[in-house]
Amino acid sequence: MGLDIGASVIKAAEIQMSGKGNILKKFGMIPVAPGAIEDGRIMDMPEVANTIRSLFKSLKIREKKSLFPPEGRQW
């Protein structure tokens, strides 16, 4: 599972890894409330956490392990 927390959008992807390659199983994006993230810093942690929970619930993601892209890089 990959998670990208951006200033205006949070993205999540669930990937199945196999010997034949990787398969994108689920992908979704959800907007972040204005002011919740500013200049790369989370200003409203409860709001961001609730947004992530909403995204996971809508995608039916149950995975607990996640990969994050390095700071400043996007997927």
PyMOL Python script that loads the backbone (N, CA, C, O; Angstrom):
from pymol import cmd

cmd.read_pdbstr("""\
ATOM      1  N   MET A   1       0.843  -1.149   0.000  1.00  0.00           N
ATOM      2  CA  MET A   1       0.000   0.000   0.000  1.00  0.00           C
ATOM      3  C   MET A   1       0.897   1.223   0.000  1.00  0.00           C
ATOM      4  O   MET A   1       1.853   1.300   0.772  1.00  0.00           O
ATOM      5  N   GLY A   2       0.594   2.163  -0.852  1.00  0.00           N
ATOM      6  CA  GLY A   2       1.339   3.417  -0.901  1.00  0.00           C
ATOM      7  C   GLY A   2       0.434   4.572  -0.520  1.00  0.00           C
ATOM      8  O   GLY A   2      -0.756   4.569  -0.835  1.00  0.00           O
ATOM      9  N   LEU A   3       0.993   5.548   0.152  1.00  0.00           N
ATOM     10  CA  LEU A   3       0.239   6.712   0.597  1.00  0.00           C
ATOM     11  C   LEU A   3       1.054   7.957   0.301  1.00  0.00           C
ATOM     12  O   LEU A   3       2.222   8.051   0.678  1.00  0.00           O
ATOM     13  N   ASP A   4       0.421   8.926  -0.385  1.00  0.00           N
ATOM     14  CA  ASP A   4       1.076  10.187  -0.709  1.00  0.00           C
ATOM     15  C   ASP A   4       0.231  11.315  -0.135  1.00  0.00           C
ATOM     16  O   ASP A   4      -0.895  11.541  -0.578  1.00  0.00           O
ATOM     17  N   ILE A   5       0.771  12.022   0.848  1.00  0.00           N
ATOM     18  CA  ILE A   5       0.053  13.117   1.498  1.00  0.00           C
ATOM     19  C   ILE A   5       0.556  14.421   0.895  1.00  0.00           C
ATOM     20  O   ILE A   5       1.691  14.830   1.139  1.00  0.00           O
ATOM     21  N   GLY A   6      -0.294  15.069   0.110  1.00  0.00           N
ATOM     22  CA  GLY A   6       0.057  16.322  -0.530  1.00  0.00           C
ATOM     23  C   GLY A   6      -0.670  17.483   0.120  1.00  0.00           C
ATOM     24  O   GLY A   6      -1.514  17.285   0.993  1.00  0.00           O
ATOM     25  N   ALA A   7      -0.344  18.689  -0.305  1.00  0.00           N
ATOM     26  CA  ALA A   7      -0.929  19.893   0.280  1.00  0.00           C
ATOM     27  C   ALA A   7      -2.422  20.011  -0.008  1.00  0.00           C
ATOM     28  O   ALA A   7      -3.163  20.585   0.791  1.00  0.00           O
ATOM     29  N   SER A   8      -2.870  19.474  -1.140  1.00  0.00           N
ATOM     30  CA  SER A   8      -4.283  19.615  -1.493  1.00  0.00           C
ATOM     31  C   SER A   8      -5.000  18.280  -1.690  1.00  0.00           C
ATOM     32  O   SER A   8      -6.230  18.232  -1.682  1.00  0.00           O
ATOM     33  N   VAL A   9      -4.236  17.187  -1.867  1.00  0.00           N
ATOM     34  CA  VAL A   9      -4.840  15.886  -2.138  1.00  0.00           C
ATOM     35  C   VAL A   9      -4.032  14.786  -1.446  1.00  0.00           C
ATOM     36  O   VAL A   9      -2.803  14.844  -1.389  1.00  0.00           O
ATOM     37  N   ILE A  10      -4.738  13.788  -0.924  1.00  0.00           N
ATOM     38  CA  ILE A  10      -4.096  12.583  -0.396  1.00  0.00           C
ATOM     39  C   ILE A  10      -4.427  11.450  -1.364  1.00  0.00           C
ATOM     40  O   ILE A  10      -5.583  11.256  -1.740  1.00  0.00           O
ATOM     41  N   LYS A  11      -3.385  10.701  -1.762  1.00  0.00           N
ATOM     42  CA  LYS A  11      -3.561   9.589  -2.702  1.00  0.00           C
ATOM     43  C   LYS A  11      -3.178   8.286  -2.006  1.00  0.00           C
ATOM     44  O   LYS A  11      -2.255   8.244  -1.193  1.00  0.00           O
ATOM     45  N   ALA A  12      -3.906   7.226  -2.343  1.00  0.00           N
ATOM     46  CA  ALA A  12      -3.590   5.902  -1.823  1.00  0.00           C
ATOM     47  C   ALA A  12      -3.662   4.897  -2.966  1.00  0.00           C
ATOM     48  O   ALA A  12      -4.513   4.996  -3.850  1.00  0.00           O
ATOM     49  N   ALA A  13      -2.754   3.928  -2.928  1.00  0.00           N
ATOM     50  CA  ALA A  13      -2.740   2.866  -3.927  1.00  0.00           C
ATOM     51  C   ALA A  13      -2.444   1.550  -3.234  1.00  0.00           C
ATOM     52  O   ALA A  13      -1.596   1.470  -2.345  1.00  0.00           O
ATOM     53  N   GLU A  14      -3.155   0.527  -3.657  1.00  0.00           N
ATOM     54  CA  GLU A  14      -2.887  -0.814  -3.151  1.00  0.00           C
ATOM     55  C   GLU A  14      -2.348  -1.624  -4.324  1.00  0.00           C
ATOM     56  O   GLU A  14      -2.987  -1.713  -5.372  1.00  0.00           O
ATOM     57  N   ILE A  15      -1.174  -2.209  -4.142  1.00  0.00           N
ATOM     58  CA  ILE A  15      -0.499  -2.944  -5.202  1.00  0.00           C
ATOM     59  C   ILE A  15      -0.291  -4.389  -4.759  1.00  0.00           C
ATOM     60  O   ILE A  15       0.116  -4.654  -3.628  1.00  0.00           O
ATOM     61  N   GLN A  16      -0.577  -5.312  -5.664  1.00  0.00           N
ATOM     62  CA  GLN A  16      -0.315  -6.721  -5.406  1.00  0.00           C
ATOM     63  C   GLN A  16       0.985  -7.081  -6.122  1.00  0.00           C
ATOM     64  O   GLN A  16       1.106  -6.909  -7.335  1.00  0.00           O
ATOM     65  N   MET A  17       1.950  -7.579  -5.360  1.00  0.00           N
ATOM     66  CA  MET A  17       3.231  -7.959  -5.935  1.00  0.00           C
ATOM     67  C   MET A  17       3.230  -9.454  -6.230  1.00  0.00           C
ATOM     68  O   MET A  17       2.789 -10.261  -5.412  1.00  0.00           O
ATOM     69  N   SER A  18       3.729  -9.810  -7.409  1.00  0.00           N
ATOM     70  CA  SER A  18       3.820 -11.222  -7.779  1.00  0.00           C
ATOM     71  C   SER A  18       5.059 -11.434  -8.636  1.00  0.00           C
ATOM     72  O   SER A  18       5.723 -10.473  -9.024  1.00  0.00           O
ATOM     73  N   GLY A  19       5.364 -12.668  -8.925  1.00  0.00           N
ATOM     74  CA  GLY A  19       6.516 -12.986  -9.747  1.00  0.00           C
ATOM     75  C   GLY A  19       6.376 -12.476 -11.169  1.00  0.00           C
ATOM     76  O   GLY A  19       7.376 -12.304 -11.866  1.00  0.00           O
ATOM     77  N   LYS A  20       5.151 -12.234 -11.608  1.00  0.00           N
ATOM     78  CA  LYS A  20       4.894 -11.746 -12.967  1.00  0.00           C
ATOM     79  C   LYS A  20       4.901 -10.220 -13.052  1.00  0.00           C
ATOM     80  O   LYS A  20       4.788  -9.660 -14.142  1.00  0.00           O
ATOM     81  N   GLY A  21       5.030  -9.557 -11.925  1.00  0.00           N
ATOM     82  CA  GLY A  21       5.022  -8.090 -11.901  1.00  0.00           C
ATOM     83  C   GLY A  21       4.043  -7.573 -10.861  1.00  0.00           C
ATOM     84  O   GLY A  21       3.428  -8.344 -10.124  1.00  0.00           O
ATOM     85  N   ASN A  22       3.916  -6.285 -10.818  1.00  0.00           N
ATOM     86  CA  ASN A  22       3.033  -5.644  -9.849  1.00  0.00           C
ATOM     87  C   ASN A  22       1.705  -5.292 -10.508  1.00  0.00           C
ATOM     88  O   ASN A  22       1.665  -4.893 -11.672  1.00  0.00           O
ATOM     89  N   ILE A  23       0.625  -5.442  -9.757  1.00  0.00           N
ATOM     90  CA  ILE A  23      -0.708  -5.148 -10.254  1.00  0.00           C
ATOM     91  C   ILE A  23      -1.343  -4.094  -9.360  1.00  0.00           C
ATOM     92  O   ILE A  23      -1.404  -4.266  -8.143  1.00  0.00           O
ATOM     93  N   LEU A  24      -1.813  -3.009  -9.955  1.00  0.00           N
ATOM     94  CA  LEU A  24      -2.531  -1.975  -9.209  1.00  0.00           C
ATOM     95  C   LEU A  24      -3.932  -2.492  -8.924  1.00  0.00           C
ATOM     96  O   LEU A  24      -4.728  -2.677  -9.845  1.00  0.00           O
ATOM     97  N   LYS A  25      -4.235  -2.726  -7.660  1.00  0.00           N
ATOM     98  CA  LYS A  25      -5.532  -3.266  -7.256  1.00  0.00           C
ATOM     99  C   LYS A  25      -6.546  -2.162  -6.960  1.00  0.00           C
ATOM    100  O   LYS A  25      -7.716  -2.258  -7.332  1.00  0.00           O
ATOM    101  N   LYS A  26      -6.074  -1.112  -6.284  1.00  0.00           N
ATOM    102  CA  LYS A  26      -6.973  -0.018  -5.910  1.00  0.00           C
ATOM    103  C   LYS A  26      -6.202   1.290  -5.953  1.00  0.00           C
ATOM    104  O   LYS A  26      -5.009   1.323  -5.650  1.00  0.00           O
ATOM    105  N   PHE A  27      -6.883   2.373  -6.331  1.00  0.00           N
ATOM    106  CA  PHE A  27      -6.281   3.697  -6.325  1.00  0.00           C
ATOM    107  C   PHE A  27      -7.371   4.714  -6.047  1.00  0.00           C
ATOM    108  O   PHE A  27      -8.484   4.599  -6.562  1.00  0.00           O
ATOM    109  N   GLY A  28      -7.054   5.708  -5.235  1.00  0.00           N
ATOM    110  CA  GLY A  28      -8.014   6.761  -4.956  1.00  0.00           C
ATOM    111  C   GLY A  28      -7.335   8.024  -4.477  1.00  0.00           C
ATOM    112  O   GLY A  28      -6.191   8.013  -4.023  1.00  0.00           O
ATOM    113  N   MET A  29      -8.080   9.120  -4.592  1.00  0.00           N
ATOM    114  CA  MET A  29      -7.614  10.426  -4.127  1.00  0.00           C
ATOM    115  C   MET A  29      -8.758  11.103  -3.390  1.00  0.00           C
ATOM    116  O   MET A  29      -9.932  10.878  -3.684  1.00  0.00           O
ATOM    117  N   ILE A  30      -8.389  11.935  -2.429  1.00  0.00           N
ATOM    118  CA  ILE A  30      -9.391  12.689  -1.681  1.00  0.00           C
ATOM    119  C   ILE A  30      -8.801  14.061  -1.367  1.00  0.00           C
ATOM    120  O   ILE A  30      -7.631  14.157  -0.998  1.00  0.00           O
ATOM    121  N   PRO A  31      -9.591  15.120  -1.508  1.00  0.00           N
ATOM    122  CA  PRO A  31      -9.059  16.451  -1.210  1.00  0.00           C
ATOM    123  C   PRO A  31      -8.802  16.645   0.283  1.00  0.00           C
ATOM    124  O   PRO A  31      -9.478  16.066   1.133  1.00  0.00           O
ATOM    125  N   VAL A  32      -7.813  17.469   0.569  1.00  0.00           N
ATOM    126  CA  VAL A  32      -7.461  17.831   1.948  1.00  0.00           C
ATOM    127  C   VAL A  32      -8.147  19.158   2.272  1.00  0.00           C
ATOM    128  O   VAL A  32      -8.199  20.057   1.433  1.00  0.00           O
ATOM    129  N   ALA A  33      -8.661  19.274   3.467  1.00  0.00           N
ATOM    130  CA  ALA A  33      -9.307  20.527   3.887  1.00  0.00           C
ATOM    131  C   ALA A  33      -8.311  21.685   3.809  1.00  0.00           C
ATOM    132  O   ALA A  33      -7.148  21.526   4.178  1.00  0.00           O
ATOM    133  N   PRO A  34      -8.756  22.838   3.334  1.00  0.00           N
ATOM    134  CA  PRO A  34      -7.860  24.004   3.261  1.00  0.00           C
ATOM    135  C   PRO A  34      -7.243  24.309   4.630  1.00  0.00           C
ATOM    136  O   PRO A  34      -7.939  24.352   5.645  1.00  0.00           O
ATOM    137  N   GLY A  35      -5.935  24.517   4.634  1.00  0.00           N
ATOM    138  CA  GLY A  35      -5.222  24.854   5.860  1.00  0.00           C
ATOM    139  C   GLY A  35      -4.762  23.661   6.674  1.00  0.00           C
ATOM    140  O   GLY A  35      -3.993  23.827   7.622  1.00  0.00           O
ATOM    141  N   ALA A  36      -5.219  22.442   6.324  1.00  0.00           N
ATOM    142  CA  ALA A  36      -4.825  21.256   7.094  1.00  0.00           C
ATOM    143  C   ALA A  36      -3.346  20.934   6.885  1.00  0.00           C
ATOM    144  O   ALA A  36      -2.684  20.424   7.789  1.00  0.00           O
ATOM    145  N   ILE A  37      -2.826  21.234   5.686  1.00  0.00           N
ATOM    146  CA  ILE A  37      -1.409  21.038   5.378  1.00  0.00           C
ATOM    147  C   ILE A  37      -0.908  22.318   4.720  1.00  0.00           C
ATOM    148  O   ILE A  37      -1.460  22.772   3.718  1.00  0.00           O
ATOM    149  N   GLU A  38       0.139  22.888   5.294  1.00  0.00           N
ATOM    150  CA  GLU A  38       0.710  24.130   4.765  1.00  0.00           C
ATOM    151  C   GLU A  38       2.224  24.008   4.690  1.00  0.00           C
ATOM    152  O   GLU A  38       2.868  23.597   5.655  1.00  0.00           O
ATOM    153  N   ASP A  39       2.784  24.364   3.551  1.00  0.00           N
ATOM    154  CA  ASP A  39       4.241  24.319   3.352  1.00  0.00           C
ATOM    155  C   ASP A  39       4.836  22.964   3.720  1.00  0.00           C
ATOM    156  O   ASP A  39       5.920  22.888   4.298  1.00  0.00           O
ATOM    157  N   GLY A  40       4.114  21.893   3.381  1.00  0.00           N
ATOM    158  CA  GLY A  40       4.609  20.552   3.644  1.00  0.00           C
ATOM    159  C   GLY A  40       4.475  20.074   5.080  1.00  0.00           C
ATOM    160  O   GLY A  40       4.957  18.994   5.422  1.00  0.00           O
ATOM    161  N   ARG A  41       3.830  20.862   5.916  1.00  0.00           N
ATOM    162  CA  ARG A  41       3.661  20.505   7.329  1.00  0.00           C
ATOM    163  C   ARG A  41       2.190  20.283   7.642  1.00  0.00           C
ATOM    164  O   ARG A  41       1.328  21.050   7.213  1.00  0.00           O
ATOM    165  N   ILE A  42       1.914  19.223   8.395  1.00  0.00           N
ATOM    166  CA  ILE A  42       0.542  18.957   8.805  1.00  0.00           C
ATOM    167  C   ILE A  42       0.199  19.903   9.950  1.00  0.00           C
ATOM    168  O   ILE A  42       0.813  19.865  11.017  1.00  0.00           O
ATOM    169  N   MET A  43      -0.789  20.746   9.706  1.00  0.00           N
ATOM    170  CA  MET A  43      -1.202  21.732  10.698  1.00  0.00           C
ATOM    171  C   MET A  43      -2.397  21.243  11.526  1.00  0.00           C
ATOM    172  O   MET A  43      -2.580  21.665  12.668  1.00  0.00           O
ATOM    173  N   ASP A  44      -3.204  20.356  10.948  1.00  0.00           N
ATOM    174  CA  ASP A  44      -4.390  19.838  11.632  1.00  0.00           C
ATOM    175  C   ASP A  44      -4.370  18.310  11.537  1.00  0.00           C
ATOM    176  O   ASP A  44      -4.997  17.725  10.654  1.00  0.00           O
ATOM    177  N   MET A  45      -3.647  17.681  12.450  1.00  0.00           N
ATOM    178  CA  MET A  45      -3.464  16.226  12.432  1.00  0.00           C
ATOM    179  C   MET A  45      -4.789  15.466  12.491  1.00  0.00           C
ATOM    180  O   MET A  45      -4.965  14.526  11.717  1.00  0.00           O
ATOM    181  N   PRO A  46      -5.737  15.827  13.375  1.00  0.00           N
ATOM    182  CA  PRO A  46      -7.011  15.086  13.396  1.00  0.00           C
ATOM    183  C   PRO A  46      -7.746  15.146  12.048  1.00  0.00           C
ATOM    184  O   PRO A  46      -8.328  14.150  11.618  1.00  0.00           O
ATOM    185  N   GLU A  47      -7.721  16.281  11.397  1.00  0.00           N
ATOM    186  CA  GLU A  47      -8.389  16.424  10.102  1.00  0.00           C
ATOM    187  C   GLU A  47      -7.728  15.549   9.040  1.00  0.00           C
ATOM    188  O   GLU A  47      -8.415  14.877   8.271  1.00  0.00           O
ATOM    189  N   VAL A  48      -6.405  15.555   8.996  1.00  0.00           N
ATOM    190  CA  VAL A  48      -5.676  14.739   8.022  1.00  0.00           C
ATOM    191  C   VAL A  48      -5.897  13.249   8.310  1.00  0.00           C
ATOM    192  O   VAL A  48      -6.104  12.469   7.380  1.00  0.00           O
ATOM    193  N   ALA A  49      -5.857  12.851   9.562  1.00  0.00           N
ATOM    194  CA  ALA A  49      -6.090  11.450   9.930  1.00  0.00           C
ATOM    195  C   ALA A  49      -7.493  11.009   9.519  1.00  0.00           C
ATOM    196  O   ALA A  49      -7.664   9.911   8.990  1.00  0.00           O
ATOM    197  N   ASN A  50      -8.488  11.845   9.755  1.00  0.00           N
ATOM    198  CA  ASN A  50      -9.864  11.515   9.365  1.00  0.00           C
ATOM    199  C   ASN A  50     -10.006  11.427   7.849  1.00  0.00           C
ATOM    200  O   ASN A  50     -10.755  10.593   7.340  1.00  0.00           O
ATOM    201  N   THR A  51      -9.292  12.279   7.135  1.00  0.00           N
ATOM    202  CA  THR A  51      -9.318  12.249   5.672  1.00  0.00           C
ATOM    203  C   THR A  51      -8.726  10.939   5.162  1.00  0.00           C
ATOM    204  O   THR A  51      -9.275  10.322   4.248  1.00  0.00           O
ATOM    205  N   ILE A  52      -7.607  10.512   5.750  1.00  0.00           N
ATOM    206  CA  ILE A  52      -6.986   9.243   5.364  1.00  0.00           C
ATOM    207  C   ILE A  52      -7.928   8.078   5.681  1.00  0.00           C
ATOM    208  O   ILE A  52      -8.086   7.168   4.867  1.00  0.00           O
ATOM    209  N   ARG A  53      -8.545   8.105   6.850  1.00  0.00           N
ATOM    210  CA  ARG A  53      -9.491   7.046   7.209  1.00  0.00           C
ATOM    211  C   ARG A  53     -10.643   6.977   6.202  1.00  0.00           C
ATOM    212  O   ARG A  53     -11.049   5.891   5.789  1.00  0.00           O
ATOM    213  N   SER A  54     -11.157   8.128   5.817  1.00  0.00           N
ATOM    214  CA  SER A  54     -12.254   8.178   4.840  1.00  0.00           C
ATOM    215  C   SER A  54     -11.832   7.582   3.505  1.00  0.00           C
ATOM    216  O   SER A  54     -12.588   6.839   2.879  1.00  0.00           O
ATOM    217  N   LEU A  55     -10.618   7.913   3.075  1.00  0.00           N
ATOM    218  CA  LEU A  55     -10.100   7.379   1.810  1.00  0.00           C
ATOM    219  C   LEU A  55      -9.954   5.862   1.894  1.00  0.00           C
ATOM    220  O   LEU A  55     -10.377   5.145   0.987  1.00  0.00           O
ATOM    221  N   PHE A  56      -9.357   5.375   2.976  1.00  0.00           N
ATOM    222  CA  PHE A  56      -9.178   3.926   3.149  1.00  0.00           C
ATOM    223  C   PHE A  56     -10.533   3.215   3.191  1.00  0.00           C
ATOM    224  O   PHE A  56     -10.698   2.145   2.605  1.00  0.00           O
ATOM    225  N   LYS A  57     -11.493   3.817   3.884  1.00  0.00           N
ATOM    226  CA  LYS A  57     -12.817   3.201   3.983  1.00  0.00           C
ATOM    227  C   LYS A  57     -13.488   3.140   2.612  1.00  0.00           C
ATOM    228  O   LYS A  57     -14.088   2.124   2.264  1.00  0.00           O
ATOM    229  N   SER A  58     -13.392   4.211   1.838  1.00  0.00           N
ATOM    230  CA  SER A  58     -14.034   4.227   0.522  1.00  0.00           C
ATOM    231  C   SER A  58     -13.387   3.231  -0.439  1.00  0.00           C
ATOM    232  O   SER A  58     -14.061   2.697  -1.319  1.00  0.00           O
ATOM    233  N   LEU A  59     -12.095   2.977  -0.281  1.00  0.00           N
ATOM    234  CA  LEU A  59     -11.383   2.019  -1.132  1.00  0.00           C
ATOM    235  C   LEU A  59     -11.393   0.604  -0.555  1.00  0.00           C
ATOM    236  O   LEU A  59     -10.956  -0.345  -1.205  1.00  0.00           O
ATOM    237  N   LYS A  60     -11.896   0.476   0.676  1.00  0.00           N
ATOM    238  CA  LYS A  60     -11.898  -0.812   1.400  1.00  0.00           C
ATOM    239  C   LYS A  60     -10.480  -1.350   1.547  1.00  0.00           C
ATOM    240  O   LYS A  60     -10.224  -2.535   1.332  1.00  0.00           O
ATOM    241  N   ILE A  61      -9.563  -0.456   1.919  1.00  0.00           N
ATOM    242  CA  ILE A  61      -8.173  -0.834   2.165  1.00  0.00           C
ATOM    243  C   ILE A  61      -8.037  -1.229   3.628  1.00  0.00           C
ATOM    244  O   ILE A  61      -8.430  -0.483   4.526  1.00  0.00           O
ATOM    245  N   ARG A  62      -7.477  -2.408   3.854  1.00  0.00           N
ATOM    246  CA  ARG A  62      -7.281  -2.900   5.222  1.00  0.00           C
ATOM    247  C   ARG A  62      -5.801  -3.036   5.572  1.00  0.00           C
ATOM    248  O   ARG A  62      -5.454  -3.266   6.730  1.00  0.00           O
ATOM    249  N   GLU A  63      -4.944  -2.898   4.589  1.00  0.00           N
ATOM    250  CA  GLU A  63      -3.493  -3.059   4.792  1.00  0.00           C
ATOM    251  C   GLU A  63      -2.982  -2.056   5.822  1.00  0.00           C
ATOM    252  O   GLU A  63      -3.381  -0.892   5.821  1.00  0.00           O
ATOM    253  N   LYS A  64      -2.102  -2.517   6.690  1.00  0.00           N
ATOM    254  CA  LYS A  64      -1.536  -1.654   7.728  1.00  0.00           C
ATOM    255  C   LYS A  64      -0.127  -1.192   7.376  1.00  0.00           C
ATOM    256  O   LYS A  64       0.342  -0.192   7.920  1.00  0.00           O
ATOM    257  N   LYS A  65       0.559  -1.901   6.475  1.00  0.00           N
ATOM    258  CA  LYS A  65       1.911  -1.529   6.075  1.00  0.00           C
ATOM    259  C   LYS A  65       1.834  -0.594   4.875  1.00  0.00           C
ATOM    260  O   LYS A  65       1.028  -0.801   3.967  1.00  0.00           O
ATOM    261  N   SER A  66       2.669   0.426   4.877  1.00  0.00           N
ATOM    262  CA  SER A  66       2.592   1.435   3.832  1.00  0.00           C
ATOM    263  C   SER A  66       3.975   1.878   3.384  1.00  0.00           C
ATOM    264  O   SER A  66       4.946   1.784   4.135  1.00  0.00           O
ATOM    265  N   LEU A  67       4.050   2.361   2.152  1.00  0.00           N
ATOM    266  CA  LEU A  67       5.258   2.988   1.614  1.00  0.00           C
ATOM    267  C   LEU A  67       4.953   4.448   1.358  1.00  0.00           C
ATOM    268  O   LEU A  67       3.866   4.795   0.896  1.00  0.00           O
ATOM    269  N   PHE A  68       5.920   5.302   1.660  1.00  0.00           N
ATOM    270  CA  PHE A  68       5.761   6.725   1.429  1.00  0.00           C
ATOM    271  C   PHE A  68       6.835   7.181   0.460  1.00  0.00           C
ATOM    272  O   PHE A  68       7.985   6.761   0.590  1.00  0.00           O
ATOM    273  N   PRO A  69       6.501   8.035  -0.516  1.00  0.00           N
ATOM    274  CA  PRO A  69       7.538   8.548  -1.398  1.00  0.00           C
ATOM    275  C   PRO A  69       8.462   9.501  -0.616  1.00  0.00           C
ATOM    276  O   PRO A  69       8.024  10.113   0.358  1.00  0.00           O
ATOM    277  N   PRO A  70       9.713   9.629  -1.026  1.00  0.00           N
ATOM    278  CA  PRO A  70      10.614  10.579  -0.359  1.00  0.00           C
ATOM    279  C   PRO A  70      10.057  11.992  -0.452  1.00  0.00           C
ATOM    280  O   PRO A  70       9.338  12.323  -1.395  1.00  0.00           O
ATOM    281  N   GLU A  71      10.388  12.815   0.518  1.00  0.00           N
ATOM    282  CA  GLU A  71       9.904  14.200   0.549  1.00  0.00           C
ATOM    283  C   GLU A  71      10.285  14.918  -0.736  1.00  0.00           C
ATOM    284  O   GLU A  71      11.415  14.826  -1.215  1.00  0.00           O
ATOM    285  N   GLY A  72       9.307  15.635  -1.277  1.00  0.00           N
ATOM    286  CA  GLY A  72       9.556  16.417  -2.491  1.00  0.00           C
ATOM    287  C   GLY A  72       9.337  15.642  -3.769  1.00  0.00           C
ATOM    288  O   GLY A  72       9.365  16.230  -4.850  1.00  0.00           O
ATOM    289  N   ARG A  73       9.119  14.338  -3.684  1.00  0.00           N
ATOM    290  CA  ARG A  73       8.879  13.513  -4.874  1.00  0.00           C
ATOM    291  C   ARG A  73       7.416  13.130  -4.914  1.00  0.00           C
ATOM    292  O   ARG A  73       6.781  12.957  -3.874  1.00  0.00           O
ATOM    293  N   GLN A  74       6.891  13.001  -6.102  1.00  0.00           N
ATOM    294  CA  GLN A  74       5.506  12.608  -6.261  1.00  0.00           C
ATOM    295  C   GLN A  74       5.413  11.350  -7.090  1.00  0.00           C
ATOM    296  O   GLN A  74       6.329  11.024  -7.845  1.00  0.00           O
ATOM    297  N   TRP A  75       4.304  10.640  -6.951  1.00  0.00           N
ATOM    298  CA  TRP A  75       4.067   9.445  -7.749  1.00  0.00           C
ATOM    299  C   TRP A  75       3.342   9.824  -9.000  1.00  0.00           C
ATOM    300  O   TRP A  75       3.039   8.960  -9.823  1.00  0.00           O
TER     301      TRP A  75
END
""", "prot")
cmd.dss("prot")
cmd.show_as("cartoon", "prot")
cmd.util.cbc("prot")
cmd.orient("prot")
